[in-house]
């Protein structure tokens, strides 16, 4: 069984499928962790949500889906009339939802998203969307960590406290876009700028943590290439 991680898809369903095809992803055999921000900015947020909810129902032991800040903004928009979501790609998502979900069906997906955890743990890794606050246990993380930026998680965080909390495990996350899947000694950033960077730079990664590789989908070239994970480098 391979351990795979994908994050910050941002509605790019076709690119995601190309990654799965290239990696020969088998949901009955592989363990896939989805790091949140499945929606917004891209054209097919509805398809992405629908696909992962179905996969998780079919393979609950193998498909682990986490909530991201974009999912939280979506919930706040529909349930609390918070307009912030519309500023960060909500319009594109709503257009997709209208095509994918029949009348009333969206509410079931909102309820599913609201129940998604913020953290998933394995023996070697801790998965989260944006970061971890070492002032709280892993089971007590508050949803404001979904917005942790590079400075908060990489520069000003209490590293000693974070290491004690993680007990030597690697924190795999997204949210903060970079140019490659890189490890800084504690954190493995897997966000390659889907929905954020211009298309000539933007990419989407499916990270194979079992084999220390990642599949990189290029938006500019509409193609997938296999790369080595960059281990033991300083954070940018």
C-alpha positions in Angstrom: 0.0 0.0 0.0 1.4 3.4 -1.0 0.9 6.5 1.1 -0.2 9.4 -1.2 -0.9 13.0 -0.5 -2.6 15.7 -2.6 -3.6 19.2 -1.5 -4.8 22.5 -2.8 -6.5 21.1 -5.9 -8.7 24.3 -6.2 -11.3 22.9 -8.6 -8.8 21.5 -11.1 -10.5 18.2 -11.7 -8.9 17.3 -15.0 -5.3 17.9 -13.8 -6.1 15.8 -10.7 -7.3 12.9 -12.9 -4.1 13.1 -15.0 -2.1 12.8 -11.8 -4.1 9.8 -10.7 -3.7 8.2 -14.1 0.1 8.8 -14.2 0.5 7.3 -10.7 -1.8 4.4 -11.5 -3.7 5.3 -8.3 -5.8 2.4 -6.9 -8.2 3.5 -4.2 -8.7 -0.1 -3.0 -4.9 -0.5 -2.5 -3.4 2.9 -1.8 -3.9 5.2 1.2 -4.7 8.7 -0.1 -4.8 11.8 2.1 -6.4 14.9 0.7 -5.1 18.1 2.4 -8.0 20.4 1.8 -8.7 23.4 -0.5 -10.4 21.1 -2.9 -12.5 24.0 -4.2 -12.5 27.6 -5.6 -10.7 29.3 -8.5 -10.7 26.4 -10.8 -13.6 25.4 -13.1 -14.7 22.1 -11.5 -15.0 22.4 -7.7 -18.3 20.5 -7.8 -16.8 17.5 -9.5 -13.9 17.5 -7.0 -16.2 17.6 -4.0 -18.5 15.0 -5.4 -15.6 12.7 -6.4 -13.9 12.7 -3.0 -17.2 12.2 -1.1 -17.9 9.2 -3.2 -14.4 7.8 -2.9 -14.5 8.2 0.8 -17.9 6.4 1.0 -16.6 3.5 -1.1 -13.1 3.2 0.5 -13.4 4.7 4.0 -10.2 3.1 5.3 -8.1 4.3 2.3 -9.4 7.8 1.5 -8.8 10.5 4.2 -10.0 14.0 3.4 -9.1 17.1 5.5 -10.8 20.5 5.6 -9.0 23.6 4.2 -9.6 27.2 4.7 -11.5 27.5 1.4 -13.9 24.8 2.5 -14.3 26.7 5.8 -15.0 30.0 3.9 -17.6 28.1 1.9 -19.4 26.9 5.1 -19.3 30.4 6.5 -20.8 31.8 3.4 -23.7 29.4 3.2 -24.4 29.1 6.9 -23.3 32.5 8.3 -23.7 34.8 5.3 -20.0 35.7 5.5 -19.1 37.2 2.1 -15.3 36.6 2.3 -15.6 33.4 0.2 -16.8 35.3 -2.8 -13.5 37.2 -2.8 -11.4 34.0 -3.0 -13.0 32.0 -5.8 -16.5 31.4 -4.5 -18.1 32.6 -7.7 -16.4 29.9 -9.7 -17.4 27.3 -7.2 -21.0 28.3 -7.2 -21.2 28.1 -11.0 -19.8 24.6 -10.8 -22.1 23.6 -8.0 -25.1 24.6 -10.1 -24.0 22.3 -12.8 -23.1 19.3 -10.6 -25.6 19.3 -7.7 -29.3 18.9 -8.1 -31.7 21.1 -5.9 -31.0 20.5 -2.3 -28.0 18.2 -2.9 -25.4 20.8 -1.9 -26.5 20.7 1.7 -25.4 17.1 2.1 -22.0 18.1 0.8 -21.8 21.0 3.2 -22.6 18.7 6.1 -19.9 16.3 4.9 -17.3 19.1 4.6 -18.2 20.4 8.1 -17.4 17.0 9.6 -13.9 16.7 7.9 -11.0 16.6 10.4 -8.1 19.1 10.4 -5.4 16.5 11.1 -4.6 13.0 10.0 -1.8 11.0 11.6 0.3 8.0 10.6 3.4 6.5 12.2 5.7 8.8 10.2 3.6 11.7 9.1 1.1 14.3 10.4 -1.1 15.7 7.7 -2.8 19.1 7.9 -3.9 21.8 5.5 -1.8 24.8 6.5 0.0 24.2 9.8 -0.2 23.2 13.4 -0.3 25.3 16.6 2.0 23.7 19.2 0.0 25.4 22.0 -2.7 22.8 21.4 -2.7 19.0 21.1 -3.3 17.6 17.7 -6.9 16.7 18.7 -7.6 20.2 20.0 -6.4 22.3 17.0 -8.7 25.2 16.3 -9.9 26.1 12.8 -7.9 29.3 12.7 -4.8 27.1 11.9 -6.4 26.6 8.5 -5.1 30.1 7.6 -1.5 29.8 9.0 0.9 31.5 6.6 4.6 30.9 6.0 5.7 33.3 8.6 3.4 31.9 11.3 4.2 28.2 10.6 7.9 28.4 9.5 9.4 31.6 11.0 7.8 32.6 14.3 6.4 29.2 15.5 8.1 27.6 18.5 10.0 24.9 16.8 11.0 23.0 20.0 7.3 22.9 21.1 6.3 21.8 17.6 8.9 19.0 17.6 7.7 17.8 21.0 4.1 17.7 19.8 4.9 15.8 16.6 7.3 13.4 18.3 9.7 13.4 15.4 7.1 13.0 12.7 7.1 15.0 9.4 4.3 17.5 9.0 3.0 17.3 5.4 0.9 20.3 4.4 -0.2 22.7 1.7 -1.7 26.2 1.7 1.6 28.0 1.1 2.5 27.7 -2.6 6.1 26.9 -3.6 7.9 25.7 -6.7 8.7 22.2 -5.6 7.8 19.7 -2.9 10.4 20.5 -0.3 11.3 19.4 3.2 12.9 21.8 5.7 13.7 19.3 8.4 10.3 19.4 10.0 7.7 20.4 7.4 7.0 19.0 3.9 5.3 21.6 1.8 3.3 20.0 -1.1 1.4 23.1 -2.5 2.7 23.9 -6.0 0.5 27.0 -6.7 -2.6 25.5 -8.3 -5.1 28.3 -8.5 -2.6 30.9 -7.3 0.4 31.1 -9.6 0.1 32.2 -13.2 -0.4 29.1 -15.5 3.2 29.1 -16.7 4.3 28.4 -13.1 1.3 26.7 -11.5 1.3 23.0 -10.9 -0.4 20.4 -8.8 1.4 17.6 -7.0 0.5 14.0 -6.1 3.1 13.1 -3.5 4.1 9.4 -3.2 5.6 9.3 0.3 6.3 5.6 0.1 8.7 6.1 -2.7 10.0 9.6 -2.1 8.6 10.9 -5.4 5.9 13.2 -6.6 3.9 13.5 -9.8 3.8 17.1 -11.0 1.0 18.3 -13.3 2.0 21.4 -15.2 -0.9 23.7 -16.1 1.2 25.3 -18.9 2.0 22.0 -20.6 -1.0 20.0 -19.6 1.3 17.1 -18.7 2.7 15.1 -15.8 6.3 14.4 -14.9 7.8 12.5 -12.0 10.2 14.2 -9.6 12.2 13.4 -6.5 11.1 15.0 -3.3 13.7 17.6 -2.2 14.7 16.4 1.3 16.9 18.2 3.8 16.8 21.8 2.5 16.3 25.0 4.3 12.9 26.6 4.0 12.7 29.5 1.6 
